[in-house]
Amino acid sequence: MKQNGKIGVFDSGIGGVTVLREIIKVLPEENYIYYSDSKNNPYGDKTDKEIKQLCDKITQQLIEEGCKAIVIACNTASAKAVKYLRKKYPQILFVAIEPAYKMVYDYAYDKPTLVMATKGTIQSEKFNLLLKRYNNQKTMLLPCVGLADRIESGNKAEIKRYLEENLGTYREKVKNVVLGCTHYPLIQKEIEEILGQVRFFNGAPSLAMHLKSILEENNLLYDGEGKIEFRDSQELEEKEKRFFEILKESKNETIKK
């Protein structure tokens, strides 16, 4: 028997829409609540304690709204808080995004690789264990301080200037780019304009398949209308508008207070 219940997806902003987009491809009939924490964006420069507290508050709200599973669509939050949340809420299925560095090992091991991520993700124990295990010895780490914030604001000129200043030295020197923040796929084209032709690695598609698998295992799949609700911690209407534009969703749900 297929079950009702919503899937919660949260991020420090609207970047996690790139994850939700992949999830909807494999689970189009599920109902979703997306939570954008604009008030506290970005997470990358916050302490572990602050990130856990923020994620805990969001998780409580999503559980209260009937979520059967929660997707952490923020690499920094996943790295810093998923263990804490799983321990505190054992009744909830948590699926967490992580940088797709293992995919480099699997598909393009011998190529020079650039990992673009927040400072918090690059410094996290979770990522460093991943790097140690799958290091191709041709990997460069780039903590992109402030990039997610610029993508969040949508200022194209600022984004272009940032990429020119921070990626120029890697031009024609890397073949793989790991997009270690869910905001970054939104500017994939702009990144390639600076770096030249590269192969991008993004963890969202594999996360979507994993989510479907664990819902099946727990008999929690649902045949619904595919409703998508949006929340923002600052209740910013412009964020909701941009979110649905990116998602290419025609049915724009009203933010529920």
N, C-alpha and C positions, 0 to 999 in steps of 0.2 A: 504493500500500500504506500502510495506517495504522500508525503507530509506537507503541510502548510508551514508558514514561518518565513521570515525574511532573512536575507543575507546582508549583513552590515559590512560596509567598506569604508575605511577611514584613512586620511592622510593629513599632513600638516597644511595642505591647501588643496588645489584642484588637480595637482599633478597625478594623483591616483586614478584619475579618469582614464589614463592609459592602461591601467590594470583592469578597471571595470569593463572597458571596451573589449578586452580579450576574453573576460569571463562571460560576457553576454553572447559572444560567438558560440560558446559551447553550452551555455545554460540560458537560452533566450526566454524561457517561460518562468524563471524565478522572479520573485519580487525583491527589490533592493532598496536599501537606505544608504546613501553616500553622505559621509560627514567630512566637511572641510573645516579644519581648525585655523581659520585665517587669523584669529585673535592672537595665536601663539606661534604663527609661522615666522621664521623657519625653525625647525627642530635641531638642525645641524650644529648650532652653537650653544645648545642647552646642556646642562649636566644630566647625568644618568638619572638622578633622583627626580629632576623636573620632568624629564620625558616619561618616566614611569607614572608619575602623578597625573600628567595630562592624558596618557593613554588609558589609565584606570578610569578616569572621569568619563571619557568618551565611551569606553566599554560598558560602564554601568548604564549610560543612557541608551545604548543600542540594545542591551539586554532588556531594559524596561520596555522598549518598543517592540519586543518580540522577535529578536534576531536569534536564529538557531545556529548560525555560523558567523564568524567575524574575520574579515580579511584585513590584515595590516598592510596597507598599500603605500608604505613609507619605509624606505630602507633603513633610515636612522632609527625609527621607532621599532622596527623588526629586530634590529641588532641589539637594541638596548632594553626592550620591554617584553618581548614575546615569552620568555621563560617565566618571568614574573606573572604575567597575565594567565598563562596556562596553569600555573600552580594555584593562583587565587580563584580562578573560575574553571574548575575541571569539568563542569557540565557543558561548557561551550567549546565548539570546534574552532580553533584558531588556525588560519593559514597565513603565513608571513612571506612577503616578498624578500628577496635577497639578490645581491649583484650576481649576474649570470657568469661568474668567472669560471665555474666548472665547465661551461659550454665551450669556452676557449680551449680547455684541455681536451675536450671530446672531439671538437671539429676543426680547430685551427691552431694546434699546439705550438707549431714552430714559427709562428708569425709574431712580429713585434706588436705588443698590446698596450693600449692606454686604458686605464680604469679611471673614469670620471665619476666622482661621488662627492658627497658632503664630507667635511672634515670629521664629523661624528661617525660616519660609516667607516671611513678609512682607518680611523683609530680604534674601532671597536674590536673586541676579542673575537666575535663571531666572524668578521671578515678576515681577520688576520689568520685564524685557523684555516679558513678556506684558501687563502693565499699560500700558506705554508704547504698545504696538502697538494695543491694543483699548480704551483708556480712553474711557469715555463722558462724562467730566468731571462725573459725578454719583456718583462712587464714594468711599466711606468705608472706610478700612482699620482693622480692630480686631484687634490682637494679643491673643489670648485666653490670656494667661499662666496656666498652671495648670488650664485647663479640661479638657484631655485627661486629666490626672492624676485629676481628680475623677470623670470619666466612667469611667475605668479602675477606680476603687475602687468605683463603683456606689452612692455615697452620694447618694440622691435629694434629701435636704434641703440638702446642701452645693451640689449642682448648681443647685437652684432659687435659693438665696441668691446664688450667683455670677452667674447670669443676671439676676436682678433688679438687682443692683448695677452690672453692666456693660452691659446692653442697654436699661435703662430710658430713657435719653436718646434712643434711636433709635425709640422706640415711635411708630407711625403716620407715621414719617418716611421709611421705606424700603419699597420694593416688591419688590426682589430681594435674596436672601441667598445668597452663595456659601459653601458649606460646604467650607472649605479645609483640613480635617483629617478623616481617615477616621473618627475617633471621633464627630464632630458629628452625622452622620445618626442616631445612636442616641438623640439628644435633640431631634430635629426638632420633635416635638410641644411640648416644653417651651419651645423657642425661640419658636415661634409664639404660645404663650400670653402671652409678654412683648411681642412685636413687633406682634401683630395678624396679619391675613391677609397673607402674603407668598408669593412664588414662590421655591422653593429650586432651586439649581443644584449638582449633584453630579457629579463626573467619573467615577464608577465604572461606570455603564452603557456609556459610550462606550469606556472602557478595555477592558471585557469584549469588545465587538465587535472592537476592534483586536487583542486577543490571539487571538481566533478566526481573524481574517484572516491574521495572520502565521504561525500554526500551519499553516493551509491552504497558504499560499505555500511553506512549507518542508517540506510533506508530513509533518507531525508530529502530526496528529490521532490520537486513540486511542479505540477502542471497548473500554472497560473496565467495571468495576463501580462507578465513581464513589466510590472509597474516599477518605476524608478522615482524615488523621493530624494530630495536634496536638502541637506542641512548645512548651515554655516555658523560658526561660533560667534560671528559678528552680524549674522543675518544680512549679508551683503547681496543685494539683488543682482549687481553686476557680475558677481562670482557665479551665481546660479545661471545667468544668461550665457556666460562664457562656457560654463560646464556643459550645458546641453548643446551648445554650438559645436564643441569639440566632439562630444559623443554622437553628434548627428542624430539626435533624438528629437522627433517632431512633437512628442507629447511632453510639454513643459509643466512639471508638477509644481504646485505652489509650496513655498517653504512653510512648514507647520511650526507655529510658535511653541 
